[in-house]
């Protein structure tokens, strides 16, 4: 079983402009005589690899802990697209149909126009991932996010897909359980050549 880590390192990842910069602090240190090492971190919930919930752009949208967990575990498809805007026409002509989970590889440079988001929703997507910092772009975030999140599509942003070949995989990308939050950090992996067992 081949496991591919598609998460960015939280402390060294590129930060979306205006978001908090993650910081770590050592509370206890064994090298100074403490019994154990103990640390704390400060970070925004949209740092690095993370999942957006509807509450991010919808005032009465669902919180991250309201998403069904099975949404983040299962078959997924990785596709590669050119850098730049993704249009509704491009989605209709180039995106696979009937995929529940779709990850978009673009060297971090592609973003969805609002029309593309609506077209992707109509194709059956329930989870959309991207290796860009966001599915939208500066000045065009709201419409794109609302088109996805208004249809309860989970957005898995900030992926690391540089070593991933387009194709079919098994995705595991569970959000943290944070009541009342509009997003969550996640450790996302892809599994290639996977098998399952019943546990019986």
C-alpha positions in Angstrom: 0.0 0.0 0.0 1.5 3.3 -1.1 0.7 6.4 1.1 1.3 9.8 -0.3 1.3 12.8 2.1 -0.5 15.7 0.4 -0.4 18.1 3.4 1.7 21.2 3.7 3.9 21.7 6.8 1.9 24.0 9.1 4.9 26.1 10.3 6.6 26.7 6.9 3.6 26.9 4.5 2.8 30.0 2.4 0.2 32.1 4.2 -2.8 33.7 2.5 -2.3 37.5 2.7 -3.8 38.9 5.9 -4.1 35.6 7.7 -2.3 35.0 11.0 1.2 33.6 10.8 1.5 30.4 12.7 3.7 30.4 15.8 4.9 27.7 18.2 6.0 28.1 21.8 7.7 25.7 24.1 6.0 25.6 27.5 8.2 22.9 29.1 11.7 21.7 27.9 13.5 18.6 29.0 16.8 20.2 28.0 16.3 22.8 30.7 15.3 20.4 33.4 11.5 19.9 32.8 10.1 16.4 33.1 8.7 16.4 29.5 8.5 18.5 26.4 5.3 20.5 26.1 4.5 23.0 23.4 1.6 25.2 22.1 0.8 26.6 18.7 -1.1 29.6 17.5 -2.5 29.5 13.9 -5.4 30.5 11.8 -7.8 27.7 10.8 -7.1 28.4 7.1 -3.4 27.9 7.3 -1.7 25.3 5.2 -3.9 22.3 4.3 -7.4 22.9 5.6 -11.1 22.3 5.0 -13.6 25.1 4.6 -17.1 24.6 6.0 -20.2 26.6 4.8 -20.0 28.9 7.8 -16.8 30.4 6.3 -18.9 32.5 3.8 -22.5 31.8 4.8 -23.8 33.5 7.9 -26.1 30.6 8.8 -23.9 27.9 7.2 -22.9 24.6 8.8 -19.9 24.4 11.1 -17.0 22.2 10.4 -18.1 19.6 12.9 -21.5 19.2 11.0 -19.9 17.7 7.9 -20.4 13.9 7.7 -17.1 12.2 8.2 -17.5 9.8 5.4 -17.2 12.7 3.0 -13.5 12.9 3.8 -12.7 9.2 3.3 -13.1 7.4 0.0 -12.4 7.2 -3.7 -11.1 10.4 -5.3 -9.7 11.5 -8.6 -6.8 13.9 -9.2 -6.8 16.0 -12.3 -4.2 18.5 -13.6 -5.3 21.9 -15.0 -3.3 24.9 -16.4 -2.6 27.8 -14.1 -5.0 30.7 -14.2 -8.8 31.0 -14.1 -11.0 27.9 -14.4 -14.1 28.8 -16.3 -17.5 27.1 -16.3 -16.9 26.1 -19.9 -13.6 24.4 -18.9 -15.3 22.5 -16.2 -18.1 21.3 -18.5 -15.6 20.2 -21.2 -12.6 18.9 -19.2 -13.8 17.8 -15.7 -14.8 14.2 -15.2 -18.5 13.8 -14.4 -20.1 12.0 -11.4 -17.0 12.3 -9.2 -17.8 12.7 -5.5 -14.2 13.8 -4.6 -12.0 15.7 -7.0 -8.6 17.2 -6.4 -7.2 19.8 -8.8 -3.5 20.0 -9.4 -2.1 23.2 -10.9 1.2 24.1 -9.3 -0.9 26.2 -6.9 -1.9 28.6 -9.7 -5.4 27.8 -10.7 -8.6 29.4 -9.3 -12.3 28.9 -9.9 -14.5 31.6 -11.4 -18.0 31.6 -9.9 -19.4 30.0 -13.1 -16.9 27.2 -12.8 -18.0 26.6 -9.2 -21.6 26.2 -10.2 -20.6 23.9 -13.1 -18.6 21.7 -10.7 -21.5 21.5 -8.3 -23.7 20.4 -11.1 -21.3 17.6 -12.0 -21.9 15.9 -8.7 -18.8 17.0 -6.7 -19.2 16.9 -2.9 -15.6 17.5 -2.0 -13.2 19.7 -4.1 -9.5 19.9 -3.3 -6.9 22.3 -4.7 -3.2 22.9 -4.4 -3.8 26.6 -4.4 -4.2 28.5 -1.2 -7.9 29.0 -2.0 -10.4 28.0 -4.6 -11.0 31.7 -5.4 -8.6 34.6 -6.0 -8.2 38.1 -4.6 -11.3 40.1 -5.3 -13.3 37.1 -6.4 -13.4 34.9 -3.3 -17.0 35.4 -2.1 -19.0 34.3 -5.1 -16.9 31.2 -5.7 -16.9 30.1 -2.1 -20.7 30.7 -1.8 -21.4 28.7 -4.9 -19.5 25.7 -3.5 -20.4 26.1 0.2 -24.0 26.9 -0.5 -24.3 23.4 -1.9 -22.5 21.9 1.0 -19.4 21.1 -1.0 -16.4 20.7 1.3 -13.4 22.7 0.1 -10.0 21.1 0.8 -7.5 23.9 0.2 -3.7 24.2 0.4 -2.8 20.7 -0.8 0.7 19.5 -1.8 0.2 17.7 -5.1 3.6 18.3 -6.8 4.5 14.6 -6.5 1.1 13.2 -7.3 0.3 11.8 -10.8 -3.2 12.5 -12.0 -5.5 9.4 -11.5 -7.6 7.6 -9.0 -6.7 7.3 -5.3 -8.3 6.7 -1.9 -8.4 9.9 0.1 -8.2 10.3 3.9 -8.5 13.9 5.1 -10.5 14.2 8.3 -11.1 17.7 9.8 -10.4 18.3 13.5 -13.5 18.2 15.7 -13.9 22.0 16.5 -17.4 23.0 17.5 -18.5 26.3 16.1 -15.6 26.6 13.7 -15.8 27.7 10.0 -12.7 25.6 9.0 -10.3 23.0 10.3 -6.7 22.1 9.7 -6.2 18.6 8.3 -3.6 16.0 7.6 -4.5 14.8 4.1 -3.2 11.6 2.5 -3.8 9.6 -0.7 -3.5 5.9 -0.8 -2.6 4.1 -4.0 -3.2 0.4 -4.6 -5.3 0.1 -1.4 -7.1 -2.9 0.0 -9.7 -3.1 2.7 -10.6 -5.7 5.3 -13.9 -6.4 7.0 -12.5 -6.6 10.6 -14.3 -9.9 11.1 
